[in-house]
Amino acid sequence: MTTYQEYKAKIAELENLAETARKDEISKAKDKIATIMREYGLTIADLGGPAKVKTSKPRAPVPTKYRDDATGQTWTGRGRAPKWLEGKNKDEYLIK
Protein backbone atom coordinates (compact mmCIF):
# COMPACT_ATOMS: atom_id res chain seq x y z
CA MET A 1 0.00 0.00 0.00
CA THR A 2 1.29 3.43 -0.97
CA THR A 3 1.64 5.96 1.82
CA TYR A 4 0.73 9.61 1.89
CA GLN A 5 4.40 10.63 1.87
CA GLU A 6 5.06 8.51 -1.21
CA TYR A 7 2.16 10.17 -3.01
CA LYS A 8 3.46 13.62 -2.03
CA ALA A 9 6.92 12.69 -3.39
CA LYS A 10 5.38 11.48 -6.67
CA ILE A 11 3.33 14.68 -6.95
CA ALA A 12 6.44 16.82 -6.44
CA GLU A 13 8.33 14.79 -9.05
CA LEU A 14 5.47 15.12 -11.57
CA GLU A 15 5.19 18.86 -10.93
CA ASN A 16 8.93 19.22 -11.64
CA LEU A 17 8.59 17.21 -14.84
CA ALA A 18 5.57 19.27 -15.92
CA GLU A 19 7.40 22.55 -15.30
CA THR A 20 10.42 21.33 -17.26
CA ALA A 21 8.16 20.27 -20.16
CA ARG A 22 6.39 23.64 -20.05
CA LYS A 23 9.64 25.59 -20.19
CA ASP A 24 10.85 23.41 -23.10
CA GLU A 25 7.61 23.95 -25.03
CA ILE A 26 7.70 27.70 -24.43
CA SER A 27 11.29 27.84 -25.65
CA LYS A 28 10.36 25.96 -28.84
CA ALA A 29 7.35 28.22 -29.40
CA LYS A 30 9.50 31.35 -28.99
CA ASP A 31 12.03 30.00 -31.50
CA LYS A 32 9.24 29.22 -33.97
CA ILE A 33 7.74 32.69 -33.58
CA ALA A 34 11.13 34.37 -33.96
CA THR A 35 11.80 32.37 -37.14
CA ILE A 36 8.45 33.38 -38.67
CA MET A 37 8.98 37.02 -37.70
CA ARG A 38 12.44 37.07 -39.31
CA GLU A 39 11.13 35.30 -42.42
CA TYR A 40 8.37 37.87 -42.97
CA GLY A 41 10.21 40.88 -41.54
CA LEU A 42 7.67 41.44 -38.77
CA THR A 43 8.16 43.44 -35.60
CA ILE A 44 6.27 43.44 -32.33
CA ALA A 45 4.48 46.61 -33.46
CA ASP A 46 3.23 44.75 -36.57
CA LEU A 47 1.43 42.26 -34.35
CA GLY A 48 -0.95 44.97 -33.15
CA GLY A 49 -0.57 44.37 -29.45
CA PRO A 50 -3.47 44.21 -27.04
CA ALA A 51 -6.48 46.40 -27.69
CA LYS A 52 -6.82 49.41 -25.45
CA VAL A 53 -9.06 48.71 -22.53
CA LYS A 54 -11.61 51.39 -21.84
CA THR A 55 -11.40 52.59 -18.30
CA SER A 56 -14.57 54.01 -16.89
CA LYS A 57 -14.48 56.90 -14.52
CA PRO A 58 -16.29 56.42 -11.24
CA ARG A 59 -19.72 57.95 -11.42
CA ALA A 60 -20.61 60.84 -9.21
CA PRO A 61 -23.41 60.11 -6.77
CA VAL A 62 -26.83 61.29 -7.86
CA PRO A 63 -28.21 64.09 -5.69
CA THR A 64 -31.26 63.33 -3.57
CA LYS A 65 -34.50 64.85 -4.90
CA TYR A 66 -37.10 63.61 -2.41
CA ARG A 67 -37.06 63.34 1.40
CA ASP A 68 -39.60 62.25 3.97
CA ASP A 69 -38.94 64.60 6.88
CA ALA A 70 -40.81 62.34 9.29
CA THR A 71 -38.57 59.31 8.75
CA GLY A 72 -35.51 60.82 7.09
CA GLN A 73 -35.78 58.44 4.12
CA THR A 74 -34.62 59.76 0.77
CA TRP A 75 -34.93 58.97 -2.93
CA THR A 76 -32.98 60.27 -5.91
CA GLY A 77 -35.94 60.13 -8.23
CA ARG A 78 -34.35 57.41 -10.31
CA GLY A 79 -35.55 53.87 -10.58
CA ARG A 80 -38.62 52.47 -8.90
CA ALA A 81 -40.28 54.72 -6.36
CA PRO A 82 -39.80 53.57 -2.75
CA LYS A 83 -42.64 52.12 -0.66
CA TRP A 84 -42.82 55.19 1.60
CA LEU A 85 -43.76 57.29 -1.44
CA GLU A 86 -46.48 55.00 -2.85
CA GLY A 87 -49.88 56.64 -3.18
CA LYS A 88 -48.53 60.04 -2.13
CA ASN A 89 -47.91 63.22 -4.08
CA LYS A 90 -44.19 63.31 -4.91
CA ASP A 91 -44.21 67.10 -5.10
CA GLU A 92 -44.85 67.29 -1.35
CA TYR A 93 -41.56 65.49 -0.67
CA LEU A 94 -39.48 67.37 -3.25
CA ILE A 95 -36.33 68.92 -1.76
CA LYS A 96 -36.16 72.60 -2.67
N, C-alpha and C positions, 0 to 999 in steps of 0.2 A: 504494500500500500504506500502511495506517495504521500509525503508529509507536506504541510503548509510551507515550510522553509524551502523544500525542493521546488514547489510550484513558484514561489517568489523568485528563486534563483533562475528558473526557466523563463519567467516573465522578463526579468532584467536582461537576460541573454537575448531574448527575442526583440526587446525594445532596442538594444544596441545594434542588432542586425538590421532592424527596420530603419533606424537612423542612418546607418552606413549606406543602405540601399537608396534611401531618399537623397542623400548627399551626392551619390554617384549619378542618379538619374537627373538631378538638377544640373550637375556639371555637364552631362551629355546634352541636355536641353539647351544650356547656355552656348555650348560649342556649336550646336546646330543653328541656333538663332544668329550667332555671330557670322557663321558661314553664309547664311542666306542674306544677311544685311550687307556683307562685303560684296557678294555676287551681284546684288541689285543696286548697290551704292546707296543704301538707306541709312538714315540717322535716326536717333531717338525722336527728334522733332517730327520726322516723317510718319511716325507711328500714331501721332495724334494725341497721345497721352490721355489721361482721364478727363472726362467732361467736367466742366465747372459745376460744382454743387451750389445750388441756390441756398443762401442762408437767409432765413427770415428774421426780421427784427422782432423783438418782443413787443407785443401789442400793449398799448396804453390802456389802463382800466377805463371802462365806460362810466361816465358820471351818473350818479343816482338821480332819477327824475321824480320818483314818487316815494313818500314816506308816511307811515301811519304813526302819528305823534303819540298815540295811546300805547302802542307796543314797541315802537322804535324800529319796526321792520321796514325794509326798503326794497325798491325794485328799480331797475335801470330803464324799464320800458321795452326791453328787448326780450324776445322769447315769450313763452306762455305766461300769462298773468298769474300771480301767486293767489293762493286760496284766500288770503285775507282781503283781497281786492275784488273777489267774485261778487257780482250783484250790486256793486257800489259804483258811484260816479267817480271815475279816475281823476277828473278835474279837481275834486275836493282834496285829493292827496298830492297834487302836483307841487313840487318844491319850487318856490319862486325866488 
